[in-house]
Amino acid sequence: MQRYVVTYDISSNKRRVKVGNVLEAYGIRVNYSVFEIEVKSKTQKKLLENELLKILNPKDDSLRFYNVCQECAKKSWSLGEENAPFERNAIYYF
């Protein structure tokens, strides 16, 4: 299982909403344009990429994936009242 922090900057409201909906199927929104997601396999990762590529306009939009290793996720923390980063019961699976 791979964990990612995903950020985006998308100029179109319509595309932004669609990308947000796709990412929410893989994890949780932790900020307006920031998600923590978990991908179970290479196949699932490819499906996610394909879904997003159908929506994005590469010339106008930016979507970044930051890999977070399992040990790094354990060392992450939050100063707010929200769940800890990558807290198991906070991640949604489909």
C-alpha positions, -999 to +999 in steps of 0.1 A: +000+000+000+013+034-010+004+066+008+004+100-009-002+136+000-018+151-031-021+188-039-036+206-068-040+240-084-068+238-110-080+269-128-115+256-138-141+253-110-157+224-130-125+204-133-115+213-097-147+197-083-143+166-105-107+161-093-118+166-057-145+140-061-120+114-076-095+120-048-122+117-021-128+082-033-092+073-025-087+092+008-096+122+028-095+159+022-073+176+048-074+211+033-093+226+003-068+214-022-048+188-002-056+151+003-041+121+021-048+091+000-038+054+000-035+033-031-035-005-026-018-016-058-001-005-090-033-013-108-053+010-086-026+037-089-029+035-127-067+037-126-064+068-104-040+084-128-062+076-158-093+090-141-074+123-133-058+126-168-093+125-183-102+156-163-070+177-162-058+203-186-020+198-184-013+234-197-034+251-170-036+226-141-011+213-115-016+180-096+013+167-074+017+134-055+041+133-026+049+097-015+048+092+022+064+060+034+048+040+062+075+049+087+072+086+077+034+085+081+039+071+117+062+101+125+037+127+111+015+147+135-011+174+136-015+204+159-052+208+152-082+188+164-085+168+133-074+132+130-036+125+129-021+122+094-030+090+077-049+077+108-063+043+098-099+049+106-098+083+088-090+067+054-119+057+032-117+026+009-138+018-021 
